[in-house]
Amino acid sequence: MTSILAYCRPGYESDTANELATLYGEKELFGYPVSTSNSGFVHYNLFDENQLKHALTLRAVNETIFPRQLIGVFAKIDTLGKDDRVGQVLDALSEVEKPKAEFGVLEVDYPDTEEGKTLAKFCRKFTVPLRVALRQKGWLTAKENTQKAKLHVFFPSFESCVVGYSEKGYASPAHLGICRLKFPADSPSRSTLKLEDALVNMLSAKEQNKVLRSGGRAVDLGACPGGWTYQLVKRGMYVEAIDNGAVADSLMQTGLVEHHAADGFSYKPQFGRVDLLVCDMIEQPDRVAKLMGDWLVKHWATHAIFNLKLPMKRRYETVTEAMSLLVSRLDALNDAFTVKVRHLYHDRDEVTVTIVRTSDDEV
């Protein structure tokens, strides 16, 4: 059975499966998702193996919500012995048709779970001899070539593996689809990594320059103690930090932060508008989405980055329902927007939304 393999955060398998079923079903790429709770991955089995490439290039992984990586599986080994694993992989590949003339990069992957992490050392050691063997057999270019498709060998356990590939421009460039960031020692909270993750991985270089303009103004709703404000100040923005709690003294001393002890749902920008609105308030997702829409529709903010906190159940449905209402409001405007929703590595039970106003007639 040919399948699309999606890596995801452990515990989000059903949400990832629902998203894939919706995405592929709408395009008549018929199949069915298979997942195991807390496994860290999902298979979407395709009935027609000829649709594999179409499914793999239907949408880039950074345009989905829950998948961290998307791989087209074309071979698998269910009973992998301990001896000569390289030979067993080569034997399996000798029995399938190559989806590409050759691949440019090899990645040996494992699930992002506690059990999966026990495979990490083995996968690192296994990569070198497997790479050499695959080059000898003509599966890989003689030298690493990042302009070509990437070959993935994924080990859900020591006893089994699947082989697949990802297309350049549609896959995450990070190993396992995870971008790990270093926590800045002078930040007042670890929540700062959530915003940095969004800035680095959801905005293009051009969008970063547009949204994070040095000397521009921003509002941070629910700012305390200042993890998100820290990222904006770091980039030279003036910030109106809104929270009834205290904001870190280190941020106040920069001269770039004004702290207002106010309700985030009733606050209005001091000078009528700001370049960027950010929000990480713990509130119902539909309520936060409506608030973000109010700011964008009224032109109180040009762009917005915010988190939607997720319930324990129906998380995919919750996100799509909240975003559908918000996007419909934006579509009614004369402006144009780029909207992305991602469950980032540094998120937990939440998703991050970036909305960049792209029209030339910004107010």
N, C-alpha and C positions, 0 to 999 in steps of 0.2 A: 504494500500500500504506500503510495507516494503521499507525503505530507509536508505541511508548513510547520516548522518547529519554532515556537516563540518562548524566549526566556522571560521570566517575570519575577516579581518579588514573591517569596514564599507566603502562602495564604491568599494570594490574588489569582489563583488558577481559574476559578469559576468566572471571575470578572474578565480575565483575558480571553477565556473560551467564548464568553458571550459576545465580546467585541469582535473576535475573529469570525464567529458564525454570522453576525450581522454584516460585517464588512464584505465577506466573500459571498454570502447568500444574496446580497443586493446586486452583485455582479454576475450571478448565476454560475459561480464557481462552486458547484455543489459538493458537499462532503459533510463531515461531522467532527466536532471537537472531542478529544479524549484527554482527560487530566486526572491527576491524583492530588488530593489536598496536601499542601505544604511541600510539594515536590520541586517547585521553582520553575516549572516549564509546562507547556501545553502543546499537543499535536493537533493540527487540523487536517484530518485525513481527506484527501481528494479522491473522488470516484474516478476521475479522468486524469491519468498521469500526464497527458499532454498539456494540461492546464497549469503545470507546476510553475513554469517561468512567468506566465501571466499573473498567477497569484502572488509570486514573489516580488514582482515589480508593480503590483497594483497600487501600493502605497509605501512610501518610505517609512522606516520605523519611527522617525521623529515626527511623523504626522499621525501616529496612533497614540493611544492613551496609555495602555498598560504594558504592551510588549517592550522589552529592552533590546531584543535582537530578533530578527526574522530570518530563518534559514530554510532553504528548500532541500528536504531530505530525499535522497535517491538510493541509499543503501543502508542496511543495518545488520548487526550481528547480535543475536539474542543469547548465545552461549559462547562467551569469550573465555578461552582457557588461559591459564597463567603463563604458559610457555609460548614464546615467539608470537607475541601480540601483533608485532609489525607484520609478520607473515600472514596472520589471519586477516588483518585489514586489507592487505594487498590481494589476498585470495578473493575476498568479498568484492573488491573493486573490479577484479578481472571478469566478474560475471555480470556487470552492469554496463550500460552504455554511458559514455562520458557526456555530461551535460555541457562541457566546455572542452576546447582543444587542450587547454592547460590553464592552471590557476596560478596566481601571482604570490599568494600568501597562504600559509597554513596556520590555523589556530586549533589547539586541542583544548576543549572546553569541559566545564563541569557545572552542576547546579549551584546557585548561590544559597546553599542550605548548610546547616551544621554537618550533616552527613556528607554533603558534596565537598565541603572544605577538606575532608580527609583525602579526597582525590587530588587536591591541588598539587602536592609535591610530585605524585606519580605523573600527572599530566605534563608538568614542566619537564621532567626527565624524559618522558616518552616523546616529546615534540621533536627533539634533535634527530634520533635514529629514524623516526617516521618520515621526517622531512627529507633526509638523505635518500631513503628508499623510494619515496614518491618522485623525487627528481630523477632518479635512475630509471623509473618506469614511465617517465614522460608526463606525469600528472602535474608537476610544478615547474615553473620557469627556473632556469639555472641560478638566477639571482632573484631576490625578493622584488616583486613588482606590484606596488600598491594601486596601479592603474587598472589591474585586472581583477576579476572576481576572486573571492576568498574561499578557500576550502576549509570546512569545519569538521572536526571529529569530536563528537560530544559523548562523554561518558556519564550516563546517569548512575552507573555503578561500576565496580571493577569487573563485573561479569558480562557487561553488554555495552554496545556503543552504536551510534548512528552517524552516518556520513552525509553531509550536505554542503550547500554553498550559499553565499550571500553575494548580492550584486553591488558593485561600487555605486554609491549615490543613493542606495536604498537601505543600507545597513548602518548600524552604529560603528564608528571607527574604534571604539573602546573595547577592550577585552571583556567578554561576557555582557557587553552593552552597558558597562558600569563605569562612570566617571567619578573616581574618588578624589575628593578635594581635601586639602590640609586645613585644619581648623586654625584660623589666625588667633594667636595668643592674646591679642589686645581687643578682641571682640567681646562684648558683654554677654553673649549667649551663643549656643551652638545652632540656633535657628538661622544664623547668618549664612550657613552652608546651603540652606534651601533656596535663598534668593540668589546666591552666587551660582548655584547649579543651574538655575533658570537663565541667568544672564549669559552664562558661558555656553549652555547646551540648547537653549531654545531661541536665542536671538542670533542672527547673522552678524558679522562684523559691521556691516552697514547699518543694521538696526541698532546695534549697541551704540554706535556713534550718534545716531539720531535720538534715541531714547534717553541716554545717559549723558546728556550735554553738560560739560563742565560749566558751572555758573548757572545752570538751570534750577528750577524749583520742583520739589516733590512733596507729597503728603504721604505719611506712613500711618495708616489707621491700625490701632492696636499695637503701638510701637514698643511698649515696655518689654524688656529693659533696653532694647535698641539694636538687636541683631540685624534687622533689615536696614534700619537707619545707618548702621555702620557701613554697609556696602555702598550706600548712596553718598555718604560723606567722603568715603575713600575715593570716590570718583569726582569729587569737587562740587557736589550738588548741595543747595540749600534745602533743608528739610523741616517741614512742619510735622513734629512728632506728636501724635494724638493718642493719649492714654491717661486714665486716672492714676495709674501707677507711675513710679519714678523712672526716668531715663538715666542711663549711666552718666556719671560726672565727666568721664573721659570724652564723651560725645558732646556734652554741653560746653566743654572748654574749647572746642574747636571753633566756636563762633559761627558755625554753619547750621546749628539746630535751634529751633524754637519749640519748647515743650508746651502743649496746651492740654490741661486736664479737662477733657471733654468726652462726650459720647460720640463714638465713631459714626453712628447712624444719623446724627443731626449736625455734625460739623460741616462747615463750608470753608473753602480756601480763603486765606487772608486777603489775597489780592485778586480774587475773582476766578483765577484759573492757575493750574500748574502744568508742568510738562509731563509729570509722571505721578500716578497714584499707585501705591503698593498697600497690600492689606493681608495680614495673617491672623485675623481675628477668629476666635473659636465661636462660630455661629452656624446656624443652619445654612447649608450650601445655597438653597434657593434664595434665601434672604441676602446673602453676600452677593450673589450674582445680580440680583435686582439693584443693590446699592451701587455696584460697579457700573451697571448700565445707566443708572441715573447720572453719575459723574460724567460718563462719556457722552451721553445724549445731550446733556446740558452744557457740554464743552468746559466743564470745570477741570477736566483732565484731558490731555491729548492722548496719552497712552496709559495702560494699566497692567500691573502684574499682581496676581493675587492667588491665594490658596482656597480651595473648597474642601472643608472637612467632610470625611465620608462616614456613613453609618456602617454597621457591621454586616448588613445584608443589602442586596440590590445596589451595589456600589456603581456598577457601570450604568445602570438605568438612572440612578440619582444624578450622575454627572451629565448624561446626555439630556435629561429633562431640564436641568438648570441651565445648561448652555444653549439649548434650543430656544428657550425664551429670551435669553440675552442676545443671541445672534439675530433673532428675528427683529429685535429692537434696533440693532445696528444696521441691519439690511434696509430698514425703512429710511435711513438717513442718506444724504447726498454723498457722504464721506465713504472712503474705502478702508477696510481694516484687514490685517492679517491676524488670525486667531489660532492659537495652538493650545492644546491641553495635554499635559504629560504627567504620569506618575513617576517622578524623578527618584533617583537612588537615595537622595537625602531627604525625600519626603517619607512620611510614615503612612498614617491613615488619612491621606489627603492627596489631592492632585493640584498641580500648579497650572495657572492659565496666564498666557501672555497675549495682550491685545495691542497691536501697533497700528496706529492710524497712518495710512499710506497715502491719503489724498493730498494733493498739493495745496488745497485751500484750507489748511488748518487754521482754526481760530485761536 
